[in-house]
C-alpha cells in the first residue's frame, strides 16, 4: 500500500480485529453458558487445549491491535505538538507491548500447570 492508503490500512485492521473480537465473544459466552469451568483445575485444563490457547492469544492480539489503531488515530488527530504526540504514542505502545507479554506469559503458565 502507498503512503496515501495508511488510513485505509488502519480502517481494515480495525474492522478485521472487531470481527474477530465479536466472534470470539460469542464463542466465550456460549462456552460459559453451557460448560462453565467449576474450579481452577477445570479452568487451567480448558486453557491447556491448544485450540483454546491459540484462540485466546489471537483474541488478545486483536484487542491490542484494535486499541493501538484507535488510540493512534485519536492522538494523531487531536494532539498537535509533535513531542507530546510522540511521547503519548511511545507510552501507549510500551503499555500495549507489556500487556501483550503479560497475557502470553499468563496463558502459557495456565497451560503449563494443567
N, C-alpha and C positions, 0 to 999 in steps of 0.2 A: 504494500500500500504506500501511496505517496504521503508526503507531509500534510497535504490538504485533507487526507482521509482519516486523520487521527481521531476526529470526533466520531466518525462512523465506526472505527475500531472500538472505541470506548462504549458506544451505544450497543454494538453487537456483543461485546463481553458482558455488559450489564444485563442484557436480555438472556443470554445463554446461562449465566450464573443464576438469574432469577428463575428460569425454567427448572434448572436442576434443584434449586432450593425448594421450590414448590412441590416437585415430585418427591423429593426426599421427605418433606414434612408429611405428605400424605402417607408414605410408607411407614414412617415412625409412629404417626397417630394410629394407623391400623394395627401395627405390631403391638403397641402398648395397650390398645383396647382389647385385643383378642388373646395376647400371650405376654402379659407383663412379667418382667423378672421379679421374683419374690424375695431374693436375697442377693448379697454381694457376689456369691459364687455363681448364681444364675446370670447376673449382670456381666461378670467377667468372662463367663463361658460364652455368652452371646457375643461379646466383643472379640473373643478369640477366633470366631468364624472369619476366615479371610474375606469373604464377600462383604460381611458387615463392616469389618475394619477398613477395607478399601472404600466402601461407600461412605463411611463416616469421614475418612480423610478427604475424600472428594467434596463432601459437604462443607467441611471447614475451609478447604481451599477455595470453594465457591464463595463462602461468606467473606473470607479475607479479600478475595479479588473484587467482590461486589462493594465491599467497604472502601477499598483503595480507590476504585474508579469514582465512586460517589464523592468521597472526601476530596480527592484530587480535583475533580471538576468544580466543586464548590470553592475550594481555595483558589484555584486559578481564576475563577470568575469574579470573586469578591475581595481577595486580598491583593492589593496593588503594589505595595512596597516589595521589591524583589527579595530582599534579605529575610523579611518576615515570611514571605511565601516559601522560600527555600527551607527555612527553619521549621515551619509547620509541616511541610511535606516530608522532611527528613525525620522529624519526631513521629509522625504518623506511620511512615514506612518502618521505622525501627520497632514501634509498638506492634504493628501487624506481623512483622517477622518474628518477634519474640512470642507473640500469641500463637503463631503457627508452629513454632518449635515446641512450645509447651504442650499444644494439642497432640502433636506427633509423639512426644515422649509419654504423655498420659495414655494414649491409645496403645502404644507399644507395651507399656508396663501392664496395662489391664489385660492385654492378650497374653503376655508372658507369664502372668501369675495364674492363669487358668490351668 
